[in-house]
Amino acid sequence: MPHPHMVYIKTNLQLPKEIRAVQQGRHISGPVPVMNPGAIGAQVVDERGNPLPPEAHEGPSGADKYQDPEVAESYDAKRENTVKHQEEQVIIEEWLSELPQGNWVMDCPVGTGRFIPFYHEHGLLCRAVDKSRAMLEKAAAKVAEGQHISFNEGNVLDLAGAGFMENSVDAAIMIRLTRWLSPEQCVQAYAQLMRVARKQVIITMRVTEGHPHVRGYDLVEAALHNSGWQIGRNLGIPSDQGYRIVEFVPCG
Ligand SMILES: C[S@@+](CC[C@H](N)C(=O)[O-])C[C@H]1O[C@@H](n2cnc3c(N)ncnc32)[C@H](O)[C@@H]1O
């Protein structure tokens, strides 16, 4: 049985000394089939409806910049005081606070861990995943004594590879990532989140037409099709209705 006052960390990161590192493992073993976006209708097409190869619309991710410790170091200072950050923080925390204490939230990408203090205050347990070790190290520094959290270096497009079984968490959130994923990858990521979550998925996305980072409702529809999930809530932030916070919930 996990000790109630011990922090459980599955990681090979250099963590602050006060955090007790314990190999957790048991609840996240075993492979999970990875959803193939092609199988759920995701396709990027040209104006005539012909499928486009990924290299025609993906471009380099750019998200590799988050591997840089200097980028990780300055991340919070650049965002924490912005209206967008604060407004989305309020909405997401409000939705997550409806979960009962003791529920598990998978936060991918956790980034520098903006919700980690909230999880602790609300008694939510967290599995934090990010591709960047530098960002995970910043996130780990926000862990409170006695907080239950695990950290994994992993890719949202392969949560099985990060050790996540189907239905293994209560909620899964993916905040501020869609712009770094191609449209096809967004569909794949949404499917991955719905696979690991039992009750709730929360994502953010830009729907403004013509915006360079637009990831529209067509991608959500492709992922939801035949998934057994549907849109729950869908809210624009007060200062920008083109930036949406969208919840998926199981049908019925
Ligand atoms: C803009 S930050 C968002 C972090 C956090 N969710 C927030 O709202 O502050 C993007 C993060 O996504 C991570 N990332 C990029 N591609 C990823 C992927 N395919 N899987 C997991 N993490 C990824 C980056 O390392 C970076 O930490």
The ligand as an SDF file (V2000), in Angstrom:
LIG
                    3D

 27 29  0  0  0  0  0  0  0  0999 V2000
    3.3050   25.7380  -24.2800 C   0  0  0  0  0  0  0  0  0  0  0  0
    3.9020   24.4830  -23.1880 S   0  0  0  0  0  0  0  0  0  0  0  0
    2.4240   24.0750  -22.2770 C   0  0  0  0  0  0  0  0  0  0  0  0
    2.7220   23.5090  -20.9060 C   0  0  0  0  0  0  0  0  0  0  0  0
    1.5400   23.5230  -19.9340 C   0  0  0  0  0  0  0  0  0  0  0  0
    0.4870   22.6420  -20.3380 N   0  0  0  0  0  0  0  0  0  0  0  0
    1.0270   24.9350  -19.7270 C   0  0  0  0  0  0  0  0  0  0  0  0
   -0.1460   25.1840  -20.0000 O   0  0  0  0  0  0  0  0  0  0  0  0
    1.8010   25.7770  -19.2740 O   0  0  0  0  0  0  0  0  0  0  0  0
    4.1040   23.1300  -24.2780 C   0  0  0  0  0  0  0  0  0  0  0  0
    4.7420   21.9080  -23.6140 C   0  0  0  0  0  0  0  0  0  0  0  0
    4.4770   20.7800  -24.4200 O   0  0  0  0  0  0  0  0  0  0  0  0
    5.5880   19.8950  -24.3830 C   0  0  0  0  0  0  0  0  0  0  0  0
    5.4380   19.0240  -25.5530 N   0  0  0  0  0  0  0  0  0  0  0  0
    5.5740   19.3470  -26.8530 C   0  0  0  0  0  0  0  0  0  0  0  0
    5.2360   18.3270  -27.6450 N   0  0  0  0  0  0  0  0  0  0  0  0
    4.8540   17.3130  -26.8060 C   0  0  0  0  0  0  0  0  0  0  0  0
    4.3750   16.0000  -27.0180 C   0  0  0  0  0  0  0  0  0  0  0  0
    4.2030   15.5100  -28.2580 N   0  0  0  0  0  0  0  0  0  0  0  0
    4.0930   15.2350  -25.9440 N   0  0  0  0  0  0  0  0  0  0  0  0
    4.2610   15.7220  -24.6880 C   0  0  0  0  0  0  0  0  0  0  0  0
    4.7120   16.9580  -24.4330 N   0  0  0  0  0  0  0  0  0  0  0  0
    4.9880   17.7590  -25.4690 C   0  0  0  0  0  0  0  0  0  0  0  0
    6.7610   20.8280  -24.3540 C   0  0  0  0  0  0  0  0  0  0  0  0
    7.9060   20.2100  -23.8550 O   0  0  0  0  0  0  0  0  0  0  0  0
    6.2500   21.9330  -23.4320 C   0  0  0  0  0  0  0  0  0  0  0  0
    6.5410   21.6420  -22.0920 O   0  0  0  0  0  0  0  0  0  0  0  0
  1  2  1  0
  2  3  1  0
  2 10  1  0
  3  4  1  0
  4  5  1  0
  5  6  1  0
  5  7  1  0
  7  8  2  0
  7  9  1  0
 10 11  1  0
 11 12  1  0
 11 26  1  0
 12 13  1  0
 13 14  1  0
 13 24  1  0
 14 15  1  0
 14 23  1  0
 15 16  2  0
 16 17  1  0
 17 18  1  0
 17 23  2  0
 18 19  1  0
 18 20  2  0
 20 21  1  0
 21 22  2  0
 22 23  1  0
 24 25  1  0
 24 26  1  0
 26 27  1  0
M  CHG  2   2   1   9  -1
M  END
$$$$
